[in-house]
Every structure is written in structure tokens, then in C-alpha cells.
């Protein structure tokens, strides 16, 4: 079960705060796409929160601890490789975001989604806005980017054990030279996204793990 942290709803005004939503894992050739939502009080700042891409792995881990402790609420959602291949990455990302928001016991005043498009969130009546570059301009989105990245990286470490030889622990599924070489040598494994052209091309040649 994907973890979440909520304070008791009775202790909070409802709706409360701003929910920032972001994802990790749209570009990789393997692994799930993971989304996170973090609800912050208006004007709340958590020390060290910034775009996850600007933080080292150790920094993300430390800042995530502060987010878990200080945010009004947070939750994670994911979409599997099979769902990515069936729905396409955009719709699978939206599904992961919807699952994350559905996991909140606290209702935010509004949702801010990183990017130029946002999904519909069933049962949420407040405003939803897409924010281009939101992981650098909106603290709640930046916090969500950290939790999503941390959760997805942990999943890729598990895939390294389940499917050795691809280097998942290092490149996290992204199409690096190392990953492409391993894909050609070993063929796709169950963690690879067959709907992605580089994976599909190797599979079409009959190379399978």
C-alpha cells in the first residue's frame, strides 16, 4: 500500500491549504510513474523545499522528512507499466495524480498541478490550475516533486534486484547510453514500457529478457 500522512481532519479547517501535485517518471523507458500531492497552509514554507531536480539524493531524503512532519497532508499514487502501455504516459500520469489526491483525508482549497495540463479530480469541487514550471515557483508543487522522486527512485532500486543487469539503480530507467546498451544486450524485461519506441524497437527484433 502506498503510504500517506494526514493529520486528523477534525483538527483542520475544511477545505484547508493548497495541494501541490507533481509526478516523477514520465521520461524513463522502465518502471511506474509516481505522483505525489502535498497540502501546505497558505504561506507555509518548509526549509529546503525546492525542485527535486536541484537536490541530491541525500538532500531529498532529509527534506522529505521535514515535509512528512510539517505538511498538512501528503499522499502518493502510481500507475503501473501495464497502465502506461495501455493508456499512454499522459493519461497514466493523470491516473497516478488522481490516485494521489484520492488518498488525502484533508480537502485542500485548491489544487496546483505542475505542467501545462491538469486532470479532472473526481469529487474535488475546488479550483484546479496547471502551473508551468510549478516545481520551481510553487512550494507545494516543489514538495510534491520531492516525494514523488524519492518514492520512484526507491521502486527503481527494487527493480535493480528483480531485474539485474540493466543498471536501474543508477539511471532509474532513463534512456542513458548504459541503459540502451543493456536493453540491446538483454532485451526488454517485465519492467520495460513496450509502448516506448526504443523498447518497442528492440522487442520487434526478437530480443527478450
N, C-alpha and C positions, 0 to 999 in steps of 0.2 A: 504494500500500500504506500502511495506517495505521502510523505509527511506534510503536516501543516501546523501552523501555530496560530491560535486565536485566543484573545482574552475573552472572558465570559461576556456574552452580548449584553447582559443586564447592566454591566458597568460602563457601557459606551452609549453615546447618543446614536440613534439610528435614523438616517444614514450618517456615517462618520468618515471623514477624511477623503483622500484621493487615492484611488487604486491605480498604480502603475503596472503595466503589463508588457513583458518582453519575452523573447524566445532565444534559444541557443540551438544551433544545429540545422539551419536551412541549407547551408552550402556543402556539408560533408557528403561523401559517397556511401557512408555506412552509419548505422545507429539511428536511434529515435530522435525526434525533435522534441525538445523540452521547453515548456513555457512556465513563467512564474508571474505571480501578482503579489505586490506588496502594497499595503494600505498604510499611508502616513497621515498624521494630523496636518491640517493646513499650516504651512510654515515650518514644519518639523524638519530638522536636519540631523542626519546620523553621521558621526565622524568617519571620514574615509570613503564615503559613498561617492562613486563616480562610475563612468562607463567601465564595464568589466574588462574591456579590451585594453584599458590603461593600467590594469593592476596585474601583478604577478600572481601565481597560484597561491603563494603563502599569504599575500595581502588579501586576496579574495576570501580565503578561509577565515582570516581574522575579522574582516569587515562583515562577513556573513553572520558571525557570532553576534555582532552588535545589532544587525538587522533582526535576527531572531529574537533578541532580547528587548528591542526598543520599538519595533514597528507595532502598529495597532493589530495587524494581522498579516499573514502571508500564506500562500499555498502554491503548490506545483501541479502541473498537468503535463501529459505527454501524449504523443501519437507514435505508434509503432512503425517499424519499417514496412510492414504489410499495409498499414493505413496510408503511409506516404505513397507507396506504389499504386494503391487503388484510387486515392483521392487527388493526387498531385501535392507537391510540397506546400503550396499556398493554402489549400483547403485543410491539409493536415496540420499546418501551423495554427490556423484558426481554431481547429478542433482542440488542439492542446491548450490554447488560450482559454477557450470556453470551459474546458475541464478544470483549469486552474481557478478561474473565477467562481465556478460552481462549488469549489471546495471551501470557499470562505463562509464563515458563520457571521462575519461582520459585513454589513452592506455599506460600501463606500458611497460618497455623494456623487462621484463621477469616476469614469474610467478613462485613463490616458494610455493609448497603445502606441508603442514605438513603430514608426514607419508611415507610409502614405495611405494605408488602408487599414480598416479595423473590422473585425467580425461583429455579428449581432450576438448579444449575450442574452439567452433566454431567461426571462424572469427579472431582468435588470431594467428598471424604468428610468434611471438617471441618464445624463448625457454621456456619450462615448465619443472621444475625439482621437484621431490619428495625429501623431506628432512626429514629423520628420526630424531625425536627429534627437529624439526624445531621451535616449540614453545619456546624452551629454547636457541636456537642458532641463530635464525634469527629475528631481531627486527620487521620486517613487519609481519611475521607469528605470533609472540607474540602479536602484536597489534590486529591482526585479531582474535586471540583466545579470547581476552578480549571482543571485540564487539559481537562475536558470543555467548559467555557465558552470557553476560548481556542481550542480546535480548531473548535468550531462557528462561532464568530464569523469565523474565517478562511475557512470554507466560504461563509459569507454574503457576504463580500467578493468571492469568486469569482462568486457568483450575481449580484451587482451588475453585474459586467462582462458576464456572459452574458445577463442579462435587465434591461437598463437601464429606468429609469422608475418602478420600484416603490419605490426607496429602501431596498433591502435592507441597504446598508452602514450606514444609520442605525438602523433599527428591528429589524434581524436577523430579520425575518419575523413579529414580534409584531403583533397586531391594533391598531395605533395608528390614529389618525384619518388620518394621511398614507397608511398602507398601505391602509386601507379605501377611501379616495378613489381611489387608484391602481388598486385592484382593480376598482372600478366603471367607471373610465375605460378601462382597458386590457384587462380580463378576466383570468382566470387564465392563468398560464404553466405550463411543464412542471415548475417547482419548487414549485407550489402543491399543497396537500393537499386533494384533492377530497372526501375524507371529512369534512372540517370544514365545519360548517353555513354560515358566511359565504362560503366559497369555492363550496360547492355551490349556494348560492342565486344567486350571480352567474352561474355556469355554466349554471344552469337557465334563465336569461333569454336565453341565447344569446350572451352577451358572452365572446369568447375572444381571447386574445392572438394 
